[in-house]
Amino acid sequence: MRPTRIYSLTLIVSAFALILVSSCKKNNNNGGGDSISATVGSTSVTGAHTQAAYSTYLGMYLIASYNVQGKDTTGFFLTIPTAKVGKTISSDTTFLELDYVGSNGADYAAYAQNGHATLTISTLDSVGHKISGTFSATAYSSASDSVLITNGKFSSSYTAQ
């Protein structure tokens, strides 16, 4: 079964709510080194502020990372279904979603029926609440506007909700 865009938008709204709630709590697991970085087109992009949560209800990891420079904000948002460490998953067959907001304000997304994303979880520590991995995507903001995202890496502590 492939997710629809409405279901996908519902997940994003729920994910943002979870991350906002978790960012208001004291989190002893949030150590240094939490980040998402990738090459978008030919530009290296790294989020300076990263928050993550695991939704026990959705069975998904939700990671958001953004960077503000002057009046420009760029950011990544990953919705990661539970997967085995070392196994590559695809937005074509799972609820994996990657969103990128560029400095031009455009929101690029890769999910089932829109673009294509792959992700591999490299490490997952469910006791220490840490997750890391790699990703790549072709994400679209419209039918004719897309970005190629390569060399993606993420590493973050997370709260379980």
C-alpha positions in Angstrom: 0.0 0.0 0.0 1.3 3.4 -0.9 0.6 6.5 1.1 -1.5 9.4 -0.3 -0.5 13.0 -0.2 -3.2 13.8 2.4 -2.0 11.0 4.6 1.6 12.3 4.1 0.6 15.8 5.1 -1.2 14.5 8.2 2.1 12.7 9.2 4.0 15.9 8.7 1.7 18.0 10.8 1.7 15.3 13.5 5.5 15.1 13.3 5.9 18.8 13.7 3.6 18.7 16.8 5.7 15.9 18.3 8.9 17.7 17.7 7.6 20.9 19.1 6.4 19.1 22.2 9.6 17.2 22.7 11.7 20.4 22.2 9.8 22.0 25.2 10.8 19.1 27.5 14.2 18.7 29.1 15.9 16.0 27.1 19.0 14.5 28.7 19.7 12.5 25.5 20.3 15.6 23.3 24.0 15.7 23.1 26.3 17.4 20.7 26.6 16.2 17.1 22.9 16.1 16.2 22.6 17.1 12.6 21.4 16.5 9.1 23.6 17.4 6.1 23.5 16.8 2.4 24.6 18.1 -1.0 21.6 19.8 -2.6 22.3 20.3 -6.3 26.0 21.4 -5.9 25.6 23.2 -2.5 26.5 21.6 0.8 23.7 22.2 3.4 23.9 21.4 7.1 21.2 22.0 9.7 22.5 23.8 12.8 19.5 23.0 15.0 18.2 19.5 15.1 15.3 17.9 17.0 14.1 14.3 16.8 11.4 12.1 18.2 10.2 8.5 17.8 6.4 8.2 17.7 5.3 4.9 19.3 1.8 5.5 17.9 3.1 5.9 14.3 6.1 3.6 14.6 8.2 6.3 12.9 11.2 8.5 13.6 10.8 12.2 12.9 13.9 14.3 12.5 13.9 18.1 11.7 17.0 20.2 11.2 17.3 23.8 10.1 19.8 26.6 9.6 19.1 30.3 9.6 21.6 32.7 7.9 20.4 36.3 7.7 16.9 36.2 6.2 17.3 32.7 4.7 16.2 29.5 6.4 17.0 26.1 5.0 16.0 22.8 6.5 15.4 19.1 6.2 12.6 17.0 7.6 12.8 13.2 7.6 9.9 10.9 8.3 11.5 7.4 8.8 9.4 4.3 9.3 10.9 1.6 11.6 13.4 -0.3 9.6 16.3 -2.7 10.2 19.8 -1.3 10.6 21.8 -1.7 7.4 18.7 -2.2 5.2 18.0 0.4 2.5 14.4 1.5 2.4 12.7 3.5 -0.4 9.8 6.0 -0.5 8.4 3.8 -3.3 7.6 1.0 -0.9 7.4 2.6 2.6 6.2 5.7 4.3 9.7 7.3 4.0 9.4 11.0 3.3 12.1 13.6 2.9 11.3 17.3 2.8 13.8 20.1 2.0 13.1 23.8 2.3 15.5 25.8 0.2 16.7 29.3 0.8 14.4 30.4 -2.0 11.5 29.4 0.2 10.5 26.5 -2.0 9.4 23.2 -0.3 10.8 20.2 -2.0 9.4 16.7 -1.1 10.2 13.1 -1.9 7.6 10.5 -0.9 5.5 7.8 -2.6 4.0 9.2 -5.8 6.3 12.3 -5.8 10.0 12.0 -6.4 12.1 9.3 -4.9 14.1 8.9 -1.7 16.2 6.1 -0.2 17.5 5.9 3.3 19.7 3.5 5.3 19.8 3.4 9.1 23.4 2.9 10.1 23.0 2.8 13.9 20.0 2.6 16.1 20.3 2.7 19.9 16.8 2.3 21.4 18.2 2.4 25.0 20.4 5.5 24.5 17.8 7.0 22.0 20.2 7.7 19.1 19.8 7.1 15.4 22.1 7.8 12.4 22.1 7.0 8.7 22.4 8.1 5.1 19.9 9.2 2.5 19.5 10.6 -1.0 16.5 11.8 -3.0 15.1 13.5 -6.0 12.6 15.9 -4.5 10.0 18.1 -6.3 8.3 21.4 -5.4 6.2 21.2 -8.6 6.1 19.0 -11.7 8.9 21.0 -13.3 11.0 22.1 -10.3 13.2 19.5 -8.6 16.4 19.2 -6.6 18.9 16.3 -6.4 19.9 15.5 -2.8 23.0 13.4 -2.4 25.5 12.4 0.3 22.9 12.9 2.9 23.8 12.0 6.5 21.8 12.3 9.7 22.7 11.7 13.4 20.5 12.6 16.3 19.4 11.8 19.8 15.6 11.4 20.0 12.8 11.4 22.5 10.3 8.6 22.5 6.7 9.8 22.5 
